[in-house]
Amino acid sequence: MTDYSFMIRINDEVQKHLEEKAMIELQTEALKEHRKIQIITGVIGVLITLAALMMETPH
């Protein structure tokens, strides 16, 4: 009778490693997208501030 427990344990470790790697990749992508949103939000904030200042300044 063949003992497959070693192969099962190796398979479980490989699967766990792949799941962790996939999770890290997803988190990295989420952080990149979050950073893009922060930059866009900052630019919009600056544009609104400049527009408000231009409206207050007499010409």
C-alpha positions in Angstrom: 0.0 0.0 0.0 1.4 3.4 -1.0 1.5 6.1 1.6 0.4 9.4 0.0 0.5 11.5 3.1 3.9 13.0 2.1 2.6 14.0 -1.3 -0.6 15.3 0.2 1.4 17.4 2.7 3.7 18.8 -0.1 0.6 19.6 -2.2 -1.0 21.4 0.7 2.1 23.5 1.2 2.4 24.4 -2.5 -1.3 25.3 -2.6 -0.9 27.5 0.5 2.1 29.2 -1.0 0.3 29.9 -4.2 -2.7 31.3 -2.4 -0.5 33.6 -0.3 1.3 34.8 -3.5 -2.0 35.4 -5.2 -3.2 37.4 -2.2 0.0 39.5 -2.1 -0.4 40.2 -5.9 -4.1 41.3 -5.3 -3.1 43.5 -2.4 -0.3 45.1 -4.5 -2.7 45.9 -7.3 -5.2 47.3 -4.9 -2.6 49.6 -3.4 -1.6 50.8 -6.9 -5.2 51.6 -7.7 -5.7 53.3 -4.3 -2.6 55.5 -5.0 -4.0 56.5 -8.4 -7.2 57.5 -6.8 -5.4 59.5 -4.2 -3.4 61.4 -6.9 -6.5 62.1 -9.0 -8.4 63.3 -5.9 -5.4 65.6 -5.0 -5.3 67.1 -8.5 -9.1 67.7 -8.4 -8.7 69.4 -5.0 -6.0 71.7 -6.3 -8.0 72.6 -9.4 -11.1 73.4 -7.3 -8.9 75.5 -5.0 -7.3 77.4 -7.9 -10.8 78.0 -9.4 -12.1 79.4 -6.1 -9.1 81.7 -5.8 -9.5 82.9 -9.3 -13.1 83.7 -8.7 -12.3 85.7 -5.6 -9.5 87.7 -7.2 -10.7 90.8 -8.9 -9.6 91.2 -12.5 
